[in-house]
Amino acid sequence: MVAPSHCSEMAQHANNDFSVSIRISCSAFGISETCYQYQAKLSTENAKIADWLLRLSTTHKRWGFGLRFLYLRNIKGFVWNHKRVYRIYRELELNLRIKPKRSIKRDKPEALSVPETINQVWSMDFMSNTLNDGRSIRTFNVIDDFNREGLGIDIDIDIDIDIDVDVDVSLPSTRVIRSLEQIIEWRGKPLAILCDNGPEYISQTLKEWTIKQQITLLYIQPGKPTKNAYIEQFNRTARHEWLDLHLFESIEHAQLLATQ
């Protein structure tokens, strides 16, 4: 696209060199006779603006148009209009090159597998909360991935595991086994149980128990809770519709509301 000023110059060139009338040359280059007759005012100031912009491009290579215009307006006291300065700035092609962002190719996440029947895959996870007196509690949640049915919410005081205590004989692993055995008594045994890589789940005690029960223990990829989305959604619902709505006086009170 040619600027009107360039079209006017070409029309004047055709008029002077080829003796073409002004009307015909203006019609040929698509400009009006007013544009043809127009003489730019303050052209010397345009040269001054260009000179300042070029000098700033040498001394401050990382400055864009905004900083250069503010410098000329606020520091040097010039009253040039920003549109005028920007037009000359663009004609000099001083605008900074914008480095394009690299498009990161991400692997499409695999769709979650949906069991075909009950007791095919269970999911389990812990949640934390507090009692009214400030004591921390943990809830152990288990659901059936087939129909997202909540199979159990077991609540107990949160006991921090000392770093010197062997994970294989830690209380949380025993608690997980106890809760699972209670569910199996009335629900039946699952083929597999899906969980994250928490210390309660990677303990040797739990692994030996699942082998004895002939249950496959499935671990999600570390740092990828979306791989265990069914239980994470259940946890979200339990927190919004149960934990956040009540103040628990005791573990028994919390367990009663969880059962209800």
N, C-alpha and C positions, 0 to 999 in steps of 0.2 A: 504494500500500500504506500503510495507516494504522497508526501505531505503537500498541502496547498502551496507553501512557499517554494518548493521545488518545481511544482507545475507552473507557477508564475515565472520562474527563471527560465524554464524551457520555452514557454510562450514568448517571452521577451527575446530569447535567442532566435526563435523562428521568425519573429517580426523584424529583427535587425539584420540577420544574415541572409534570409530568403525573401525579404520584402513581402511577407505574408501579412495581411491586414490583422488588426487587433481582434476583430470580431471572429475571424476564422481561426486564428491561433488559440483564442480562448475556448472556442467550441471544440477544437481538436483535443485540447488537454483537459477539458471538463472543468473549467473554472469560470467565474464571472469576471466581467470587465472591472468591477470594483476591486476584486482581488488582484487583478493585473496591475491596476493603478496604485495599489497600496504600497506605501513606503514604510518600512519598519522604523519605529521611533526608538530613540535611546540605544541604538546599535552599539555605540561605544561602551555603554554600561553592560551590555550583553558580553562584550569581550572582557570587561573587567570581572564580571561574575565567573566567566569561564576560567580566567586566569586564577582567581581565588580558589575555585574548585580543584584545579589542577595542582596548585601549590599544596592544598590540604591533602590531596591524594598522595602526595610525596611524603609529607611529614606525618600524616596519620593514616596509614594504609588500611587499618581495620575500621575506620569510621564509615558509617553508612550515610545516607542522605540526611537523616534526622539530626545526627550530631553535627554534621557540617553546616546545616542551615541554622541550628541553634548557636553555633559558634559565630557565624557571620552576623546573626541578628542580635545576640545578647552580648557578645564579647567585642565585636568590631563595630557594632552600632549601625549596620546597614539596614535600610527599610525595604529591601526588595521583597516582593510577594513570593510566598513559598511555591506557588504554581510556576511562576516564571523561573525561579532557581531550579526547580525540579525538571522543567522542560530542558534547560541547558544541561543539567546533570545527566539526563537520559541521552541527549544528543552526543555528549562526550563519551557515552558508554562507560560511565564510572561506577554503575551499580554493581554491588558485590555479587559474586557468584555464590549461589545457594547450593550447598552440597546436598544432593538428593539422598534421602533416607534409603538405606538398604532394606529391601523387602525380605523379611525372615520367613523362610519356608518352615512351617510347622507341620508335623505329622498329624493327620486327622485322628482324633481320639477314637479308640475302638468302642463300639457300642457295648453297653453293659449286658452281660449274659443274664437271661431270665430263666430260672429253673422251670421245669415242666411239671413238677408236682411238689407237694409239701414234703418237708423233711429232706429235701435234696441238698439245699445249701442254707445254712444259718449265718447271720452276721452278728458280731458282738463288739461292743465298745464301752468305754468309760466316759462319764461326765462328772464334772465337779460343781459343787454348790456349798452353801454355808447354812448352818442352823441359826436360829434367832440369837443365840448366845455367842455367836462368832466362830464356833467350831466348824472345821471343814468336813464335808462329807463327800463321798463318791457314790455314784449310781452305776451299776453294771447292767447294761441293756442288751437284750438278745431279741432278734426278730427272725422271722422266716422270710427269706427273699422271694419266695413264690407269691405270697399274697400280702407281704409287708405286715404280717400279724405280729404284734408285740407279744413275745413269749414270756418275758420276765423283766422286772426292774428290781434289782437287789440293791439295798442301800446299807452302807456301813461307814464308820468313821474313817477319814482319810489318814492313813499312817504312812508317813514319809519313809521311804526305804533308805537306810544308811548305805553309803557307798561301799562300806566294808562288809556289808551283808551279802552273802551269796544269793544271787538271783534265783538259783535253782530251788532254794528252800524258803523263798520269800512268802510272806502271808498272802499277798495278792494272788499268786498262782493257786494257792490252796482255796482261796475264796472263789476264784473263777471255776475251779473244778466242782466245788460244792454247789454253786448256783446251777451249773450245767446239769449236774446229776439230778437236782430237784426238778428241772424242766423235763429231762428225759423220762422221769418216772411217770408223768402223765401225758407227755406229748409223743414219746418215742424217740429213737436215736436218729440223728441226721447222718447223711453220707459225708458231708463236708461242712467245715466252719470257716468263715472268712473273717479276718481280723487284720489290724495294723501290726506294726513292729514294736509295740510297747513292751516293756520289761516283763509284764505279767504274761505275755503271750509267747515270748521266745524262750521262756524258762524250760529247762529240761524236765521239770516235774509235769508241766502241761503236755509236753511232747510225748512223754512216756504214757500218760493217761490216754491220750488220743490213739496211740498205737494199740494200747490194750483194748480200747473200745472199738477199734477198727473204724476210726473217723479220720478223714483226711483234713489236715490243718493247712489252710490256704492263707498266704501272706500277700498283702498288696505291696505295690512298689513304694519304697520309702519316700516320704514327702509328697505323696499323691493321694490325699484323702478322697478325691473324686472317684478313685477306684473302688471305694467302699461307700458308694453314694446312698445305698438303701438305708444303712444304719445312720449315716450322717443326716439324712432327711428326717428320720425318726427322732434323732437327738434334737434337731431344730424344733420339731413339733412339740416334743416333751418339754423343752425349755420355755417356749412361748406360751403353751397352754397349761403348764403345770408348775414348773419351778419359779417362773417369774411372777406368778399370780398368788403365791402363798408364802407365809412366814412359818417355818417349821420350828416347833418347840422342842422336838426330840426326833430321834431316828424312827421311833414307833409312829409318831404323827406323820412323818414324811412317807413312811411305808404304807400307811393306811390310805393317804391321798393318792399315792401311786397305784395302789390296787383298785381304788374306786375309779 
